[in-house]
Amino acid sequence: MTIPTKKTSKSRTRRRHAAWQRVAMGKLAQQTTLTTCTNCGAVKRSHHVCDACGYYRGKQVKTIKAVKDTVLDA
């Protein structure tokens, strides 16, 4: 590896670190928002198929199998 010929200034170093902070804050801003399904009223991610009923924008896109509740006898 070569040796740097000049010292990296504090402002350049801090600017580089600040850029990473902006990237991290941007990822926080892009977190998913939750909405309610118009068909069943369950909480779902926006612009995604509802996991409870399988509807997206008023149309059934995916069939959902009924989950059977099992009771364990102890």
C-alpha positions in Angstrom: 0.0 0.0 0.0 1.1 3.5 -0.6 1.4 6.1 2.1 -0.9 9.2 1.8 1.2 12.2 0.8 -1.0 14.7 2.7 -3.0 14.6 5.9 -6.7 14.3 5.5 -8.3 17.5 6.9 -10.9 17.4 9.7 -13.5 18.9 7.5 -13.0 16.3 4.8 -13.1 13.5 7.3 -16.2 14.9 9.0 -17.9 15.5 5.6 -17.3 11.8 4.8 -18.8 10.7 8.1 -21.8 13.0 7.7 -22.5 11.4 4.3 -22.8 8.0 6.0 -25.2 9.5 8.6 -27.4 10.9 5.7 -27.5 7.4 4.2 -28.5 5.9 7.5 -31.2 8.5 8.1 -32.5 7.9 4.5 -32.9 4.3 5.3 -34.9 5.2 8.4 -37.2 7.4 6.4 -37.8 4.6 3.9 -39.1 2.2 6.5 -42.4 0.6 5.6 -45.6 2.4 6.6 -48.5 0.3 7.9 -52.1 0.8 6.6 -55.4 -1.0 7.0 -56.7 -3.4 4.5 -59.8 -2.1 2.7 -61.2 -5.7 2.5 -60.7 -7.1 5.9 -59.4 -4.3 8.0 -56.2 -6.0 9.1 -52.9 -4.1 9.4 -50.7 -4.5 6.3 -47.8 -2.9 4.6 -48.8 -0.3 2.0 -48.5 -1.4 -1.6 -48.3 -5.1 -0.6 -50.8 -8.0 -0.7 -52.7 -8.4 2.6 -51.4 -11.4 4.5 -54.8 -12.0 6.2 -57.1 -12.1 3.2 -54.9 -12.1 0.1 -56.5 -9.0 -1.5 -54.6 -6.2 -3.2 -56.4 -3.1 -4.6 -59.8 -4.7 -4.3 -58.9 -7.9 -6.1 -58.1 -11.3 -4.7 -54.5 -12.0 -5.8 -53.5 -14.8 -3.4 -55.5 -17.6 -1.8 -55.0 -17.9 2.0 -55.3 -21.2 3.7 -57.3 -21.2 7.0 -55.0 -21.8 9.9 -56.3 -24.4 12.3 -55.8 -23.7 16.0 -54.5 -26.7 17.8 -55.0 -27.2 21.5 -52.4 -29.3 23.2 -53.9 -31.5 25.9 -51.5 -31.8 28.8 
